[in-house]
Amino acid sequence: MKNIFIYSLAALSFLFVGCESELDDVYTELEIDSDSELISVIKDFEYTLTEDDYSLVDNSFPNFSGEDEAKEKVPTIMSSNFGYLANGSSALVNYDVYNGGSPYLAAGTEVTVSDAEYEDLGYTYGNFDDLEGDLAIYAEYKMPDASTGAYLDVTHDYYNGSFTERDIESRVVKTSAYGWVYVWPLPSDSYQDYFGESFSNFSNTDEAEEKIPYYLKDTFKFAEDGESILVGYVYYDGGVVEDLAHFFLVDGEWVIYGDAFQVTTQSLSFGLIDGEWVPDNTIKLDLGFEDWVWIAEEFREENQAGAESAEQYRNFDITLWSEQQRFDAITGRLEVLYPDTEEGQKYLVTYATWEPGAGSRSLYVIYEGGEYVEFEQ
């Protein structure tokens, strides 16, 4: 019995020494002082929400409706999962967002753009010249509070690059995921000439969704990945029915808006301050019609050619605008939009450019010491 007891003590001693060694390794990895009375962990990391995380904030589905909901609920999730972390910790959180169902047609309205409306919107030549961009701007101006599925059949003039077409009709529809979107109508002669249909319509929506990608691939040969097109088509169901299908070019193939697009992953940075997880306060905005009008007016004397270009094309022609002028124009606009900006507020402004060739750039600034300073991400 005496020998057995000695062996048992040796085993227990080995066990405790082993555990202590493993804990020391953990403390070392987390940069924790194992002799400290209060363990304080500061950590910068990336975290992806799980299905259980969404349940913590009573979400029926494992996603959020958008960034605002994420900012509201992610702090609760982080506090629940990472209670051991201390002030100064930060996390890049990946979460899923439900972008909305497929586009559809609900109630429609017929409108004709008046001379006064062209003038109010800054179209000095009394016509549109960009169907996708201009019709979305007009629809938002005309029906800012429209619900999903609302659509406008707009009669307007259109400069096609060679001459002005008079009184043409275009359709634009309010989608849940992308706001107002121009509807590209499938040509009526394509049903019989291209698709081999007996009449100028499809038999059902499944047939339309299956066949239209082939037509898009042949028609838009030089489209680039990431481009999208909202196609308007008709099918027969006891009568001719109008419908929509939203296609995206992915790896050279036109793919219909569906599961891969309805739920997408987004990321947002959070920091632990005074015991609370606080979302990144960056305000993100794209320069829109009213912004370009303001910029053109404010910089007309300083940069007449650039101002006229910005007013007409709603972009910065970088051959006409220096980097400093673009910075001054954007931050000047921010001062108007956000007159009560607080210290430390960040802005990420995206704007259209002409490089030459259509492009897009962003300016990331922070408000410090009473002025805007370019901020490095």
VEXZA-236104 format. One record per residue (C-alpha): y, z, x; residue number from 0; residue in three letters. Coordinates in steps of 0.001 Angstrom, whole numbers, plus 500000, padded with zeros to 6 digits. Example, Ala and Ser with C-alpha at 12.3 -4.5 7.8 and 13.67 -1.06 7.14 Angstrom:
2
+--------+--------+--------+-----+------+
:     yy :     zz :     xx : seq : type :
+--------+--------+--------+-----+------+
: 495500 : 507800 : 512300 :   0 :  ala :
: 498940 : 507140 : 513670 :   1 :  ser :
+--------+--------+--------+-----+------+
***
This chain:
377
+--------+--------+--------+-----+------+
:     yy :     zz :     xx : seq : type :
+--------+--------+--------+-----+------+
: 500000 : 500000 : 500000 :   0 :  met :
: 502377 : 500853 : 502855 :   1 :  lys :
: 502015 : 497355 : 504366 :   2 :  asn :
: 502553 : 495634 : 501019 :   3 :  ile :
: 505771 : 497635 : 500459 :   4 :  phe :
: 507134 : 496643 : 503858 :   5 :  ile :
: 506382 : 492967 : 503196 :   6 :  tyr :
: 508146 : 493198 : 499791 :   7 :  ser :
: 511263 : 494664 : 501362 :   8 :  leu :
: 511271 : 491852 : 503907 :   9 :  ala :
: 510971 : 489273 : 501145 :  10 :  ala :
: 513823 : 490790 : 499145 :  11 :  leu :
: 515961 : 490917 : 502250 :  12 :  ser :
: 515278 : 487239 : 502887 :  13 :  phe :
: 516134 : 486417 : 499266 :  14 :  leu :
: 519514 : 488143 : 499368 :  15 :  phe :
: 520408 : 486664 : 502740 :  16 :  val :
: 519477 : 483193 : 501454 :  17 :  gly :
: 521592 : 483538 : 498297 :  18 :  cys :
: 524568 : 484837 : 500269 :  19 :  glu :
: 524293 : 481894 : 502638 :  20 :  ser :
: 524235 : 479399 : 499742 :  21 :  glu :
: 527273 : 481029 : 498104 :  22 :  leu :
: 529146 : 480861 : 501400 :  23 :  asp :
: 528410 : 477129 : 501478 :  24 :  asp :
: 529817 : 476736 : 497954 :  25 :  val :
: 532939 : 478736 : 498871 :  26 :  tyr :
: 533398 : 476617 : 501973 :  27 :  thr :
: 533107 : 473374 : 499970 :  28 :  glu :
: 535698 : 474568 : 497434 :  29 :  leu :
: 537905 : 476064 : 500168 :  30 :  glu :
: 537580 : 479546 : 498689 :  31 :  ile :
: 537832 : 482769 : 500679 :  32 :  asp :
: 534622 : 484613 : 499748 :  33 :  ser :
: 536246 : 487967 : 500681 :  34 :  asp :
: 539163 : 487436 : 498297 :  35 :  ser :
: 539299 : 489829 : 495369 :  36 :  glu :
: 540555 : 487004 : 493086 :  37 :  leu :
: 538947 : 483605 : 493454 :  38 :  ile :
: 541598 : 480852 : 492992 :  39 :  ser :
: 540527 : 477207 : 493074 :  40 :  val :
: 543031 : 474365 : 493392 :  41 :  ile :
: 541387 : 471010 : 492984 :  42 :  lys :
: 542390 : 467351 : 492502 :  43 :  asp :
: 539661 : 465339 : 490800 :  44 :  phe :
: 538716 : 462626 : 488300 :  45 :  glu :
: 536944 : 463487 : 485050 :  46 :  tyr :
: 535461 : 461360 : 482250 :  47 :  thr :
: 535214 : 462934 : 478798 :  48 :  leu :
: 531730 : 463305 : 477309 :  49 :  thr :
: 530719 : 463156 : 473642 :  50 :  glu :
: 530539 : 466963 : 473620 :  51 :  asp :
: 534139 : 467109 : 474839 :  52 :  asp :
: 535398 : 465252 : 471773 :  53 :  tyr :
: 533497 : 467722 : 469584 :  54 :  ser :
: 535461 : 470564 : 471187 :  55 :  leu :
: 538600 : 469222 : 469479 :  56 :  val :
: 536853 : 468414 : 466172 :  57 :  asp :
: 536834 : 464624 : 466564 :  58 :  asn :
: 534225 : 462953 : 464365 :  59 :  ser :
: 533863 : 460075 : 466826 :  60 :  phe :
: 533800 : 460126 : 470641 :  61 :  pro :
: 537233 : 458555 : 471061 :  62 :  asn :
: 540929 : 459036 : 470381 :  63 :  phe :
: 543306 : 456929 : 468310 :  64 :  ser :
: 545652 : 456448 : 471245 :  65 :  gly :
: 547517 : 458041 : 474125 :  66 :  glu :
: 549453 : 460478 : 471929 :  67 :  asp :
: 546252 : 462045 : 470616 :  68 :  glu :
: 544850 : 462228 : 474146 :  69 :  ala :
: 547966 : 464063 : 475360 :  70 :  lys :
: 547579 : 466519 : 472488 :  71 :  glu :
: 543848 : 467266 : 472770 :  72 :  lys :
: 542777 : 466747 : 476382 :  73 :  val :
: 544497 : 469987 : 477554 :  74 :  pro :
: 542224 : 471986 : 475229 :  75 :  thr :
: 539172 : 470240 : 476657 :  76 :  ile :
: 540280 : 470814 : 480232 :  77 :  met :
: 540977 : 474509 : 479634 :  78 :  ser :
: 537532 : 474931 : 478081 :  79 :  ser :
: 535679 : 473142 : 480871 :  80 :  asn :
: 537683 : 474176 : 483919 :  81 :  phe :
: 538853 : 477714 : 483311 :  82 :  gly :
: 538247 : 478629 : 486955 :  83 :  tyr :
: 540891 : 476219 : 488284 :  84 :  leu :
: 544291 : 477497 : 489355 :  85 :  ala :
: 547860 : 476255 : 489010 :  86 :  asn :
: 548474 : 473184 : 491114 :  87 :  gly :
: 545206 : 471510 : 490160 :  88 :  ser :
: 545378 : 467968 : 488828 :  89 :  ser :
: 542981 : 465592 : 487159 :  90 :  ala :
: 542799 : 461915 : 486291 :  91 :  leu :
: 541077 : 461971 : 482886 :  92 :  val :
: 539226 : 458946 : 481528 :  93 :  asn :
: 538896 : 458803 : 477746 :  94 :  tyr :
: 537961 : 456258 : 475083 :  95 :  asp :
: 540437 : 454821 : 472587 :  96 :  val :
: 539614 : 453129 : 469297 :  97 :  tyr :
: 541909 : 450107 : 469082 :  98 :  asn :
: 541223 : 449272 : 465447 :  99 :  gly :
: 539011 : 446935 : 463471 : 100 :  gly :
: 538957 : 443162 : 463564 : 101 :  ser :
: 542095 : 441407 : 462259 : 102 :  pro :
: 542141 : 440367 : 458621 : 103 :  tyr :
: 544461 : 438904 : 455994 : 104 :  leu :
: 545813 : 441125 : 453229 : 105 :  ala :
: 549130 : 440432 : 451506 : 106 :  ala :
: 551220 : 437434 : 452550 : 107 :  gly :
: 554869 : 436507 : 452257 : 108 :  thr :
: 556589 : 433136 : 452670 : 109 :  glu :
: 559926 : 433161 : 454486 : 110 :  val :
: 562322 : 430632 : 455982 : 111 :  thr :
: 564338 : 431559 : 459049 : 112 :  val :
: 568046 : 431316 : 458269 : 113 :  ser :
: 570824 : 430246 : 460628 : 114 :  asp :
: 572147 : 433812 : 460504 : 115 :  ala :
: 568754 : 435210 : 461559 : 116 :  glu :
: 568523 : 432846 : 464524 : 117 :  tyr :
: 571977 : 434041 : 465531 : 118 :  glu :
: 571181 : 437730 : 465013 : 119 :  asp :
: 568099 : 437404 : 467213 : 120 :  leu :
: 569942 : 435540 : 469948 : 121 :  gly :
: 568411 : 432078 : 469497 : 122 :  tyr :
: 571601 : 430189 : 470303 : 123 :  thr :
: 570062 : 426757 : 469646 : 124 :  tyr :
: 568878 : 427642 : 466147 : 125 :  gly :
: 565163 : 427260 : 466839 : 126 :  asn :
: 562140 : 428951 : 468394 : 127 :  phe :
: 560630 : 427656 : 471620 : 128 :  asp :
: 557683 : 430027 : 472106 : 129 :  asp :
: 555429 : 430278 : 469055 : 130 :  leu :
: 553424 : 433283 : 470252 : 131 :  glu :
: 556377 : 435305 : 471498 : 132 :  gly :
: 559155 : 434293 : 469117 : 133 :  asp :
: 557186 : 434613 : 465879 : 134 :  leu :
: 556033 : 438119 : 466792 : 135 :  ala :
: 559663 : 439078 : 467504 : 136 :  ile :
: 560825 : 437583 : 464218 : 137 :  tyr :
: 558075 : 439269 : 462196 : 138 :  ala :
: 558902 : 442677 : 463674 : 139 :  glu :
: 562569 : 442041 : 462867 : 140 :  tyr :
: 561759 : 440922 : 459325 : 141 :  lys :
: 559046 : 443464 : 458441 : 142 :  met :
: 559194 : 446407 : 460887 : 143 :  pro :
: 557177 : 448692 : 458601 : 144 :  asp :
: 554435 : 446230 : 457634 : 145 :  ala :
: 550875 : 447528 : 457358 : 146 :  ser :
: 547785 : 446041 : 458984 : 147 :  thr :
: 546746 : 442743 : 457406 : 148 :  gly :
: 550238 : 441792 : 456246 : 149 :  ala :
: 551167 : 438253 : 457218 : 150 :  tyr :
: 554155 : 435956 : 457145 : 151 :  leu :
: 554095 : 432195 : 456629 : 152 :  asp :
: 557292 : 431300 : 458427 : 153 :  val :
: 559162 : 428017 : 458011 : 154 :  thr :
: 561258 : 427409 : 461092 : 155 :  his :
: 562481 : 424902 : 463655 : 156 :  asp :
: 560604 : 424613 : 466937 : 157 :  tyr :
: 561546 : 423059 : 470254 : 158 :  tyr :
: 558268 : 421784 : 471711 : 159 :  asn :
: 559630 : 421036 : 475167 : 160 :  gly :
: 560596 : 417462 : 474326 : 161 :  ser :
: 562353 : 417585 : 470966 : 162 :  phe :
: 562987 : 419938 : 468048 : 163 :  thr :
: 560510 : 419821 : 465171 : 164 :  glu :
: 562142 : 420678 : 461871 : 165 :  arg :
: 560782 : 422889 : 459072 : 166 :  asp :
: 557327 : 423490 : 460511 : 167 :  ile :
: 555229 : 426354 : 459155 : 168 :  glu :
: 553588 : 428999 : 461305 : 169 :  ser :
: 551632 : 432120 : 460426 : 170 :  arg :
: 551878 : 435527 : 462079 : 171 :  val :
: 549764 : 438555 : 461081 : 172 :  val :
: 550018 : 442312 : 461706 : 173 :  lys :
: 546903 : 443564 : 463532 : 174 :  thr :
: 545930 : 447186 : 464070 : 175 :  ser :
: 545288 : 446724 : 467789 : 176 :  ala :
: 548019 : 444335 : 468933 : 177 :  tyr :
: 550792 : 444445 : 466344 : 178 :  gly :
: 552184 : 441110 : 465187 : 179 :  trp :
: 550166 : 438170 : 466531 : 180 :  val :
: 550685 : 434432 : 466108 : 181 :  tyr :
: 547805 : 432707 : 464293 : 182 :  val :
: 546639 : 429467 : 465899 : 183 :  trp :
: 545312 : 427265 : 463070 : 184 :  pro :
: 542047 : 425436 : 463682 : 185 :  leu :
: 542923 : 421742 : 463111 : 186 :  pro :
: 541680 : 420516 : 459723 : 187 :  ser :
: 540093 : 417391 : 461236 : 188 :  asp :
: 538007 : 419471 : 463678 : 189 :  ser :
: 535590 : 420683 : 460984 : 190 :  tyr :
: 534120 : 417234 : 460434 : 191 :  gln :
: 535020 : 415457 : 463668 : 192 :  asp :
: 533994 : 418213 : 466099 : 193 :  tyr :
: 531741 : 420640 : 464227 : 194 :  phe :
: 529966 : 418051 : 462095 : 195 :  gly :
: 530673 : 419805 : 458795 : 196 :  glu :
: 530446 : 417897 : 455520 : 197 :  ser :
: 533813 : 419269 : 454429 : 198 :  phe :
: 536898 : 420669 : 456127 : 199 :  ser :
: 535550 : 424209 : 456268 : 200 :  asn :
: 532701 : 426338 : 457624 : 201 :  phe :
: 529870 : 427573 : 455414 : 202 :  ser :
: 530417 : 431243 : 456309 : 203 :  asn :
: 532070 : 433543 : 458836 : 204 :  thr :
: 528963 : 433841 : 461032 : 205 :  asp :
: 528958 : 430084 : 461541 : 206 :  glu :
: 532664 : 430119 : 462372 : 207 :  ala :
: 532335 : 432912 : 464942 : 208 :  glu :
: 529372 : 431154 : 466569 : 209 :  glu :
: 530909 : 427672 : 466811 : 210 :  lys :
: 534623 : 428217 : 467465 : 211 :  ile :
: 534143 : 429376 : 471108 : 212 :  pro :
: 532760 : 425924 : 472009 : 213 :  tyr :
: 535870 : 424274 : 470595 : 214 :  tyr :
: 538170 : 426673 : 472455 : 215 :  leu :
: 536374 : 426017 : 475735 : 216 :  lys :
: 536809 : 422255 : 475347 : 217 :  asp :
: 540398 : 422515 : 474103 : 218 :  thr :
: 541823 : 425110 : 476493 : 219 :  phe :
: 540184 : 423992 : 479725 : 220 :  lys :
: 542690 : 425714 : 481986 : 221 :  phe :
: 542874 : 429071 : 480238 : 222 :  ala :
: 542481 : 432099 : 482516 : 223 :  glu :
: 540419 : 435250 : 482077 : 224 :  asp :
: 542197 : 437828 : 479969 : 225 :  gly :
: 543926 : 435321 : 477710 : 226 :  glu :
: 543361 : 435653 : 473980 : 227 :  ser :
: 543855 : 433572 : 470866 : 228 :  ile :
: 543856 : 434552 : 467205 : 229 :  leu :
: 542266 : 431636 : 465351 : 230 :  val :
: 542891 : 430926 : 461690 : 231 :  gly :
: 540066 : 429064 : 459938 : 232 :  tyr :
: 538594 : 428480 : 456476 : 233 :  val :
: 535091 : 428839 : 455070 : 234 :  tyr :
: 533500 : 428276 : 451648 : 235 :  tyr :
: 532410 : 431143 : 449418 : 236 :  asp :
: 532612 : 429832 : 445863 : 237 :  gly :
: 535976 : 428489 : 446950 : 238 :  gly :
: 537839 : 427962 : 450194 : 239 :  val :
: 538665 : 431292 : 451882 : 240 :  val :
: 541083 : 431835 : 454783 : 241 :  glu :
: 540017 : 434130 : 457612 : 242 :  asp :
: 540778 : 435130 : 461218 : 243 :  leu :
: 538821 : 435500 : 464444 : 244 :  ala :
: 540321 : 436968 : 467620 : 245 :  his :
: 538807 : 435576 : 470831 : 246 :  phe :
: 539251 : 436726 : 474446 : 247 :  phe :
: 538358 : 434780 : 477577 : 248 :  leu :
: 535946 : 436932 : 479617 : 249 :  val :
: 534264 : 435534 : 482736 : 250 :  asp :
: 534985 : 432009 : 481542 : 251 :  gly :
: 533537 : 432522 : 478047 : 252 :  glu :
: 535404 : 433013 : 474769 : 253 :  trp :
: 534203 : 436308 : 473268 : 254 :  val :
: 535113 : 437544 : 469794 : 255 :  ile :
: 536936 : 440829 : 469343 : 256 :  tyr :
: 534240 : 443414 : 468703 : 257 :  gly :
: 532635 : 446493 : 470181 : 258 :  asp :
: 533671 : 445605 : 473727 : 259 :  ala :
: 537340 : 445552 : 472705 : 260 :  phe :
: 537500 : 447954 : 469758 : 261 :  gln :
: 536749 : 450919 : 472006 : 262 :  val :
: 538229 : 450767 : 475504 : 263 :  thr :
: 538591 : 453302 : 478301 : 264 :  thr :
: 542032 : 454496 : 479334 : 265 :  gln :
: 543176 : 457027 : 481905 : 266 :  ser :
: 545870 : 459675 : 481977 : 267 :  leu :
: 546879 : 462196 : 484620 : 268 :  ser :
: 547158 : 465910 : 483844 : 269 :  phe :
: 548408 : 468820 : 485938 : 270 :  gly :
: 547784 : 472573 : 485579 : 271 :  leu :
: 551163 : 474303 : 485377 : 272 :  ile :
: 551636 : 477965 : 484412 : 273 :  asp :
: 548097 : 478069 : 483080 : 274 :  gly :
: 548556 : 475005 : 480851 : 275 :  glu :
: 547260 : 471465 : 481364 : 276 :  trp :
: 550280 : 469201 : 481016 : 277 :  val :
: 550044 : 465388 : 480610 : 278 :  pro :
: 551872 : 463025 : 482885 : 279 :  asp :
: 555310 : 462633 : 481323 : 280 :  asn :
: 555709 : 458957 : 482220 : 281 :  thr :
: 557348 : 456926 : 479440 : 282 :  ile :
: 556003 : 453377 : 479483 : 283 :  lys :
: 557935 : 450496 : 477975 : 284 :  leu :
: 558151 : 446713 : 478081 : 285 :  asp :
: 561564 : 445063 : 478041 : 286 :  leu :
: 562012 : 443472 : 474625 : 287 :  gly :
: 564496 : 441246 : 472867 : 288 :  phe :
: 567289 : 443807 : 472446 : 289 :  glu :
: 566897 : 444896 : 476083 : 290 :  asp :
: 567390 : 441347 : 477355 : 291 :  trp :
: 570430 : 440870 : 475123 : 292 :  val :
: 571982 : 444045 : 476561 : 293 :  trp :
: 571176 : 443087 : 480168 : 294 :  ile :
: 572642 : 439612 : 479722 : 295 :  ala :
: 575858 : 441001 : 478247 : 296 :  glu :
: 576287 : 443767 : 480842 : 297 :  glu :
: 575669 : 441521 : 483863 : 298 :  phe :
: 577460 : 438389 : 482668 : 299 :  arg :
: 580387 : 438859 : 485041 : 300 :  glu :
: 578384 : 440138 : 487994 : 301 :  glu :
: 575588 : 437545 : 487733 : 302 :  asn :
: 576518 : 434802 : 485291 : 303 :  gln :
: 573617 : 432450 : 486062 : 304 :  ala :
: 571084 : 435269 : 485951 : 305 :  gly :
: 572540 : 436657 : 482728 : 306 :  ala :
: 572405 : 433271 : 480988 : 307 :  glu :
: 568817 : 432794 : 482126 : 308 :  ser :
: 567778 : 436282 : 480943 : 309 :  ala :
: 569424 : 435730 : 477570 : 310 :  glu :
: 567725 : 432390 : 476992 : 311 :  gln :
: 564270 : 433043 : 478438 : 312 :  tyr :
: 564000 : 436857 : 478185 : 313 :  arg :
: 562828 : 437326 : 481753 : 314 :  asn :
: 564161 : 437848 : 485270 : 315 :  phe :
: 564252 : 434624 : 487245 : 316 :  asp :
: 563709 : 436137 : 490689 : 317 :  ile :
: 565605 : 433245 : 492294 : 318 :  thr :
: 568662 : 434436 : 490356 : 319 :  leu :
: 568155 : 438216 : 490358 : 320 :  trp :
: 567859 : 440250 : 493550 : 321 :  ser :
: 565586 : 443282 : 493653 : 322 :  glu :
: 568614 : 445594 : 493609 : 323 :  gln :
: 570118 : 443780 : 490625 : 324 :  gln :
: 566853 : 444091 : 488708 : 325 :  arg :
: 566756 : 447814 : 489551 : 326 :  phe :
: 570363 : 448282 : 488404 : 327 :  asp :
: 569769 : 446337 : 485177 : 328 :  ala :
: 566635 : 448262 : 484244 : 329 :  ile :
: 567952 : 451714 : 485098 : 330 :  thr :
: 571229 : 450899 : 483364 : 331 :  gly :
: 569269 : 450075 : 480236 : 332 :  arg :
: 567334 : 453347 : 480576 : 333 :  leu :
: 570616 : 455260 : 480608 : 334 :  glu :
: 571462 : 453692 : 477239 : 335 :  val :
: 568008 : 454205 : 475703 : 336 :  leu :
: 567549 : 457757 : 477018 : 337 :  tyr :
: 570994 : 459357 : 477393 : 338 :  pro :
: 569549 : 462883 : 477513 : 339 :  asp :
: 566916 : 462265 : 480205 : 340 :  thr :
: 565746 : 465491 : 481833 : 341 :  glu :
: 565144 : 466110 : 485514 : 342 :  glu :
: 561698 : 464903 : 486598 : 343 :  gly :
: 561206 : 462414 : 483753 : 344 :  gln :
: 559340 : 459291 : 484865 : 345 :  lys :
: 559535 : 455756 : 483471 : 346 :  tyr :
: 557236 : 452796 : 484012 : 347 :  leu :
: 559074 : 449638 : 482915 : 348 :  val :
: 557237 : 446320 : 482697 : 349 :  thr :
: 559254 : 443118 : 482489 : 350 :  tyr :
: 558650 : 439362 : 482373 : 351 :  ala :
: 559590 : 437211 : 485358 : 352 :  thr :
: 559912 : 433611 : 486402 : 353 :  trp :
: 558532 : 433401 : 489954 : 354 :  glu :
: 558751 : 430257 : 489455 : 355 :  pro :
: 555974 : 430280 : 486904 : 356 :  gly :
: 555596 : 432966 : 484247 : 357 :  ala :
: 554807 : 436374 : 485675 : 358 :  gly :
: 555144 : 440102 : 485109 : 359 :  ser :
: 556294 : 443001 : 487279 : 360 :  arg :
: 556830 : 446739 : 486861 : 361 :  ser :
: 559368 : 449272 : 488052 : 362 :  leu :
: 558326 : 452940 : 488306 : 363 :  tyr :
: 561235 : 455385 : 488528 : 364 :  val :
: 561833 : 459119 : 488295 : 365 :  ile :
: 565067 : 460860 : 487281 : 366 :  tyr :
: 566038 : 463187 : 490120 : 367 :  glu :
: 569350 : 464723 : 491063 : 368 :  gly :
: 571128 : 463009 : 488203 : 369 :  gly :
: 570004 : 459482 : 489100 : 370 :  glu :
: 567024 : 457163 : 488926 : 371 :  tyr :
: 564912 : 456855 : 492058 : 372 :  val :
: 562025 : 454464 : 492604 : 373 :  glu :
: 558786 : 456433 : 492417 : 374 :  phe :
: 555632 : 455699 : 494400 : 375 :  glu :
: 552410 : 456108 : 492385 : 376 :  gln :
+--------+--------+--------+-----+------+
***
